[in-house]
Amino acid sequence: MNNNPSIYDLLMIDIETVPQYPDYAQLPDTWKDLWWQKISKTVPENTTPQESYTQKAGILAEFGKVICISTGFFTHDENKGLTLRIKSIFGHDEKEVLASFTELIDKLHKHNKNFEFAGHNIREFDIPYLCRRMLINHMQLPNCMQLQGAKPWDVKMVDTLQWWKFGDYKNYISLNLLANVLDIPTSKTDIDGSKVQQVYYQENNLPRIVEYCQRDVVVVANVVLRFRHMPLLNSDNIIVVA
């Protein structure tokens, strides 16, 4: 495994997820029982199932769904220099979102066998979540995501959270804090992860969530550049493609 891959081999990724149902009351009875079995031992005393569902369901792959996957990769433009191209896949039909993502990374893998996923906490959240949701939707995992049973050192993945740990496995840092610490413009100017569920189910504003997800990809790209002691991207060097 290459511990220092070229930035041109990286596919920056960020996902946004929500609970499968707007609130706990809409869960089928069987799934209400399954929810409480899953969560009851880890929530504070006197937390109701409804409260725990609102707080946690979106981040658990068994009870949530993917509504947006934003990706970004570096290219070199003769006029602009280093450029970040961003593409988002989003929608209310999770299986369609996952299928489009699978098609995208299959094409990328055929074009560049050295490509690696990059993101913040993707090793513990984004990639496992996507794999689990693909299996739940009866989908074949792409070759590059056949990670079950893989040794940690065999997994080709750049995780900026792991970079920041420097071997200290007790440490956790949010992308927002890391961006501020490294003097990188933050993505938390409109909403943050805790509000995605509200924006999706109550405001019915998926485009707002997509824009937020894309901003996270830009932050990750700039964190990668900061670790490489390279200049940060400016707005002219960020291109969103359909």
Long-range contacts (C-beta under 8 A, 24 or more apart in sequence): 1-153, 1-154, 1-155, 1-156, 2-114, 2-156, 5-114, 5-116, 5-156, 5-158, 6-114, 7-74, 7-224, 7-225, 7-228, 7-230, 8-73, 8-74, 8-75, 8-76, 9-112, 9-114, 9-115, 9-116, 10-73, 10-74, 10-115, 10-116, 10-117, 10-118, 10-158, 10-224, 11-71, 11-72, 11-73, 11-105, 11-108, 11-115, 11-116, 11-117, 11-118, 12-71, 12-72, 12-73, 12-84, 12-118, 12-119, 12-217, 12-220, 12-221, 12-224, 13-69, 13-70, 13-71, 13-72, 13-117, 13-118, 13-119, 13-122, 13-126, 13-127, 13-217, 14-69, 14-70, 14-119, 14-120, 14-126, 14-213, 14-216, 14-217, 14-220, 15-66, 15-68, 15-69, 15-70, 15-126, 15-129, 15-130, 15-213, 16-66, 16-67, 16-68, 16-193, 16-196, 16-209, 16-210, 16-212, 16-213, 17-58, 17-59, 17-64, 17-65, 17-66, 17-67, 17-129, 17-196, 18-58, 18-64, 18-65, 18-67, 18-196, 18-197, 18-200, 18-201, 19-53, 19-54, 19-57, 19-58, 19-63, 19-64, 19-65, 19-197, 20-57, 20-63, 20-64, 20-65, 21-57, 22-201, 23-50, 23-53, 23-54, 24-49, 24-50, 24-53, 24-54, 24-57, 25-50, 27-53, 31-63, 34-62, 35-63, 38-62, 38-63, 54-197, 58-196, 58-197, 59-125, 59-129, 61-128, 61-129, 61-132, 61-133, 61-136, 62-132, 62-136, 64-129, 65-94, 65-133, 66-94, 66-97, 66-98, 66-129, 66-130, 66-133, 67-91, 67-92, 67-94, 67-97, 67-200, 67-206, 67-209, 68-97, 68-206, 68-209, 68-210, 68-213, 69-97, 69-101, 69-130, 69-213, 70-210, 70-213, 70-214, 70-216, 70-217, 71-101, 71-104, 71-217, 72-214, 72-217, 72-218, 72-220, 72-221, 74-221, 77-237, 80-236, 80-237, 81-237, 82-230, 82-231, 82-233, 82-237, 83-233, 83-237, 83-238, 83-239, 84-217, 84-218, 84-221, 84-233, 84-237, 84-238, 84-239, 85-239, 85-241, 86-214, 86-217, 86-218, 86-238, 86-239, 86-240, 86-241, 87-240, 87-241, 87-242, 88-210, 88-213, 88-214, 88-240, 90-206, 90-209, 90-210, 90-213, 91-206, 92-206, 94-133, 94-137, 95-137, 95-139, 98-130, 98-133, 98-134, 98-137, 98-139, 99-139, 101-130, 102-134, 102-139, 102-140, 102-142, 105-142, 105-144, 105-145, 106-142, 109-142, 109-143, 109-144, 115-144, 116-156, 116-157, 116-158, 117-156, 117-157, 117-158, 118-157, 118-158, 118-159, 118-160, 118-220, 118-224, 119-158, 119-159, 119-160, 119-217, 119-220, 120-159, 120-160, 120-161, 120-175, 120-178, 120-216, 120-219, 120-220, 120-223, 121-159, 121-161, 121-175, 122-157, 122-159, 123-155, 123-157, 123-159, 123-161, 123-162, 124-161, 127-157, 158-224, 160-220, 160-223, 160-224, 160-227, 163-223, 163-227, 175-216, 175-219, 175-220, 175-223, 178-223, 179-219, 179-222, 179-223, 182-223, 182-226, 184-219, 184-222, 184-223, 184-226, 184-232, 185-219, 185-222, 185-232, 186-219, 187-212, 187-215, 187-216, 187-218, 187-219, 189-215, 190-215, 214-240
